[in-house]
């Protein structure tokens, strides 16, 4: 912010003020000092992150635009701001983490690949595990509506605080048990989970619309988590297991 001149202002010279004869041009406005650090001006850093995402295989223009638009540093603690655009997960409190940018982008791109989304765009989405609210903000640029569930009151409140300045009218924050889903908003064009269990809850499958897609981590034999994609077709559920991932465990109840 430009510093206002002190008062009384000192005029050059000791003679009569030149203001008696002609207006004095105001001093030229000096440009503000360039902000230092990712937390103050992240546009260039976000652009580099998006470039890396594209180089790593993310091809959806909509996803790349959303990732480049949402300011990830606003969703992490101030002590971690300088790591906000690195491809790493970061702690957000209560034993939870914000997912890596490439994981968020990958899962969002998978949602857009569903049959229903390809035909008419991504409609109503259910997110399991709001966390700090970052992924919900990204989804708000991709879906018509986002219902996001968090079971930990502390994180639910943090997400509300983080998202409030963005005024995202299509994002609905819910406090409740994510394993139960949110039947009032069903059916969903897509369901995305930020926690992994040993099996996909039946409630999620029931609340998924025909033509919709569910993307979630799931533990397989040996405890390794894999990214799971379930498509709901008129003939039933079609499941594909993709690459290894690492998410916090899926738990029931609220706390």
C-alpha positions as CSV (number, residue, x, y, z in Angstrom):
1,X,0.0,0.0,0.0
2,X,1.3,3.4,-0.9
3,X,2.3,5.5,2.2
4,X,0.4,8.8,2.5
5,X,2.6,11.9,2.8
6,X,3.0,13.2,6.3
7,X,1.5,16.5,7.5
8,X,2.3,19.3,7.5
9,X,3.8,18.7,4.0
10,X,7.1,20.3,3.4
11,X,7.2,22.5,0.3
12,X,10.4,22.9,-1.8
13,X,12.2,26.2,-1.3
14,X,11.5,29.0,1.1
15,X,9.6,31.5,-1.2
16,X,5.9,31.9,-1.6
17,X,4.0,28.8,-2.5
18,X,3.7,28.3,-6.2
19,X,0.1,27.3,-5.6
20,X,-0.7,31.1,-5.6
21,X,0.0,31.3,-9.4
22,X,-0.8,27.8,-10.8
23,X,-1.9,24.5,-9.4
24,X,0.9,22.2,-8.3
25,X,0.9,18.9,-10.0
26,X,0.6,16.1,-7.5
27,X,3.7,14.0,-7.1
28,X,3.9,11.0,-9.4
29,X,2.4,7.9,-7.9
30,X,5.1,5.4,-7.1
31,X,4.2,1.8,-8.0
32,X,3.7,-0.4,-5.0
33,X,6.5,-2.7,-4.1
34,X,6.1,-6.1,-5.8
35,X,4.6,-8.6,-3.3
36,X,7.0,-11.2,-2.2
37,X,6.0,-14.8,-1.5
38,X,3.4,-17.1,-2.8
39,X,0.7,-16.1,-0.3
40,X,0.5,-12.5,-1.7
41,X,0.7,-13.0,-5.4
42,X,0.3,-16.6,-6.6
43,X,-0.8,-16.1,-10.2
44,X,2.5,-17.0,-11.7
45,X,3.0,-19.8,-9.3
46,X,-0.4,-21.2,-10.1
47,X,0.4,-21.0,-13.8
48,X,3.6,-23.1,-13.2
49,X,1.6,-25.6,-11.2
50,X,-1.0,-25.9,-14.1
51,X,1.9,-26.3,-16.6
52,X,3.2,-29.2,-14.5
53,X,-0.2,-30.8,-14.3
54,X,-0.6,-30.7,-18.0
55,X,2.9,-32.1,-18.5
56,X,1.9,-34.9,-16.1
57,X,-1.1,-36.0,-18.2
58,X,-4.0,-33.8,-17.2
59,X,-5.7,-32.9,-20.5
60,X,-9.1,-31.4,-19.5
61,X,-9.1,-27.7,-20.2
62,X,-11.9,-27.2,-17.6
63,X,-9.9,-28.9,-14.9
64,X,-6.7,-27.0,-15.8
65,X,-8.7,-23.8,-15.7
66,X,-10.2,-24.6,-12.3
67,X,-6.8,-25.6,-10.9
68,X,-5.4,-22.3,-12.1
69,X,-8.2,-20.2,-10.8
70,X,-8.5,-21.5,-7.2
71,X,-5.9,-20.1,-4.9
72,X,-4.7,-23.1,-3.0
73,X,-2.6,-21.0,-0.5
74,X,-5.8,-19.7,1.0
75,X,-6.7,-23.2,2.2
76,X,-3.5,-24.0,4.1
77,X,-2.1,-22.7,7.3
78,X,0.0,-19.6,7.1
79,X,3.2,-21.5,8.0
80,X,2.8,-23.7,5.0
81,X,1.9,-21.0,2.4
82,X,5.2,-21.3,0.6
83,X,4.5,-25.0,-0.1
84,X,0.9,-24.4,-1.3
85,X,1.7,-25.0,-5.0
86,X,4.1,-27.9,-4.6
87,X,2.7,-31.3,-5.6
88,X,2.4,-32.5,-2.1
89,X,-0.3,-33.1,0.5
90,X,-0.2,-30.8,3.5
91,X,-1.6,-31.1,7.1
92,X,-4.8,-29.1,7.7
93,X,-5.3,-30.2,11.4
94,X,-7.2,-33.0,13.2
95,X,-5.0,-35.6,11.5
96,X,-6.3,-34.7,8.0
97,X,-4.6,-33.4,4.9
98,X,-5.2,-31.4,1.8
99,X,-4.6,-33.6,-1.3
100,X,-1.8,-33.2,-3.8
101,X,-2.8,-30.9,-6.7
102,X,-2.2,-33.7,-9.2
103,X,-4.5,-36.0,-7.3
104,X,-7.3,-33.4,-7.1
105,X,-6.9,-32.7,-10.8
106,X,-6.8,-36.4,-11.7
107,X,-10.0,-37.3,-9.7
108,X,-11.9,-34.3,-11.1
109,X,-10.9,-35.2,-14.6
110,X,-12.1,-38.7,-14.0
111,X,-15.5,-37.3,-12.9
112,X,-15.8,-35.4,-16.2
113,X,-15.2,-38.6,-18.1
114,X,-18.4,-40.1,-17.0
115,X,-21.0,-40.9,-19.6
116,X,-23.5,-38.4,-18.1
117,X,-20.9,-35.6,-17.8
118,X,-19.8,-36.1,-21.4
119,X,-23.3,-35.8,-22.6
120,X,-24.6,-32.9,-20.6
121,X,-21.9,-31.6,-18.3
122,X,-21.3,-32.3,-14.7
123,X,-24.5,-31.8,-12.7
124,X,-24.8,-32.3,-9.0
125,X,-21.7,-33.6,-7.2
126,X,-21.4,-35.1,-3.7
127,X,-18.0,-34.8,-2.1
128,X,-17.2,-37.0,0.9
129,X,-14.7,-35.2,3.1
130,X,-14.7,-31.5,2.8
131,X,-11.5,-31.0,4.7
132,X,-10.3,-27.4,4.3
133,X,-12.6,-26.8,1.4
134,X,-10.1,-26.7,-1.5
135,X,-11.4,-29.5,-3.6
136,X,-15.0,-28.2,-3.2
137,X,-13.8,-24.9,-4.5
138,X,-12.2,-26.6,-7.5
139,X,-15.4,-28.6,-8.1
140,X,-17.5,-25.4,-8.0
141,X,-15.9,-24.5,-11.3
142,X,-16.8,-27.8,-12.9
143,X,-20.2,-28.8,-11.6
144,X,-23.6,-27.2,-11.4
145,X,-23.9,-27.9,-7.7
146,X,-21.6,-29.3,-5.1
147,X,-22.8,-30.9,-1.8
148,X,-19.8,-31.5,0.4
149,X,-19.9,-33.5,3.7
150,X,-17.4,-33.3,6.6
151,X,-17.6,-35.4,9.8
152,X,-15.2,-33.4,11.9
153,X,-16.8,-30.2,13.2
154,X,-13.5,-28.4,13.4
155,X,-12.8,-28.9,9.7
156,X,-16.3,-28.2,8.7
157,X,-16.0,-24.8,10.4
158,X,-12.5,-24.2,8.9
159,X,-13.9,-25.0,5.4
160,X,-16.7,-22.5,5.9
161,X,-14.3,-19.8,6.9
162,X,-12.0,-20.6,4.0
163,X,-14.8,-20.6,1.4
164,X,-16.8,-17.6,2.6
165,X,-14.7,-15.0,0.8
166,X,-15.2,-16.8,-2.5
167,X,-19.1,-16.5,-2.3
168,X,-19.6,-19.8,-4.1
169,X,-23.4,-20.0,-4.4
170,X,-23.3,-23.5,-5.8
171,X,-21.4,-25.1,-2.9
172,X,-23.4,-26.5,0.0
173,X,-21.4,-27.3,3.2
174,X,-22.9,-30.1,5.3
175,X,-21.8,-31.5,8.6
176,X,-22.5,-35.3,9.0
177,X,-21.3,-38.8,8.5
178,X,-19.9,-39.1,5.0
179,X,-20.4,-42.9,4.9
180,X,-24.1,-42.3,4.8
181,X,-23.9,-39.9,1.9
182,X,-26.6,-37.2,1.6
183,X,-29.8,-38.8,0.4
184,X,-31.7,-35.5,0.2
185,X,-29.5,-34.3,-2.6
186,X,-29.6,-37.6,-4.6
187,X,-29.3,-38.7,-7.3
188,X,-25.8,-37.4,-8.0
189,X,-24.1,-37.1,-11.3
190,X,-20.8,-37.8,-9.5
191,X,-19.5,-38.7,-6.1
192,X,-15.9,-38.1,-5.0
193,X,-14.3,-39.2,-1.8
194,X,-11.2,-37.9,0.0
195,X,-10.9,-40.8,2.3
196,X,-10.4,-44.5,1.7
197,X,-12.0,-47.6,3.3
198,X,-12.1,-51.3,2.8
199,X,-15.2,-51.1,0.7
200,X,-17.4,-48.5,-0.9
201,X,-20.5,-47.8,1.2
202,X,-23.7,-49.0,-0.3
203,X,-25.3,-45.6,0.4
204,X,-22.9,-44.0,-2.1
205,X,-23.8,-46.5,-4.9
206,X,-27.5,-46.0,-4.1
207,X,-27.3,-42.2,-4.4
208,X,-25.4,-42.2,-7.6
209,X,-27.5,-41.5,-10.7
210,X,-27.6,-43.8,-13.7
211,X,-24.8,-42.5,-16.0
212,X,-23.0,-41.1,-13.0
213,X,-19.5,-41.9,-11.8
214,X,-18.0,-42.5,-8.3
215,X,-14.3,-41.9,-7.8
216,X,-12.8,-42.9,-4.4
217,X,-9.7,-44.6,-2.9
218,X,-10.2,-48.1,-1.7
219,X,-8.0,-50.5,0.2
220,X,-7.2,-53.8,-1.6
221,X,-5.4,-56.9,-0.5
222,X,-2.4,-56.1,1.6
223,X,-3.9,-52.7,2.6
224,X,-2.6,-50.8,-0.4
225,X,-5.0,-48.1,-1.4
226,X,-6.0,-47.9,-5.1
227,X,-8.0,-45.3,-7.0
228,X,-11.4,-46.8,-7.8
229,X,-13.8,-45.7,-10.5
230,X,-17.4,-47.0,-10.4
231,X,-19.8,-46.2,-13.3
232,X,-23.5,-46.8,-12.8
233,X,-25.1,-48.1,-15.9
234,X,-28.7,-49.2,-16.7
235,X,-27.3,-52.8,-16.2
236,X,-25.6,-52.2,-12.9
237,X,-22.3,-51.1,-11.6
238,X,-19.0,-51.2,-13.6
239,X,-15.8,-51.0,-11.6
240,X,-12.3,-50.1,-12.6
241,X,-9.2,-50.1,-10.4
242,X,-6.6,-47.6,-11.3
243,X,-3.3,-46.4,-9.8
244,X,-2.1,-46.5,-6.2
245,X,-3.0,-43.5,-4.0
246,X,-2.6,-42.6,-0.3
247,X,-5.6,-41.0,1.5
248,X,-6.6,-40.8,5.2
249,X,-8.8,-43.6,6.3
250,X,-12.6,-43.4,5.9
251,X,-14.4,-43.3,9.2
252,X,-18.0,-43.3,10.3
253,X,-19.7,-41.0,12.7
254,X,-19.2,-37.4,13.6
255,X,-16.7,-35.7,15.9
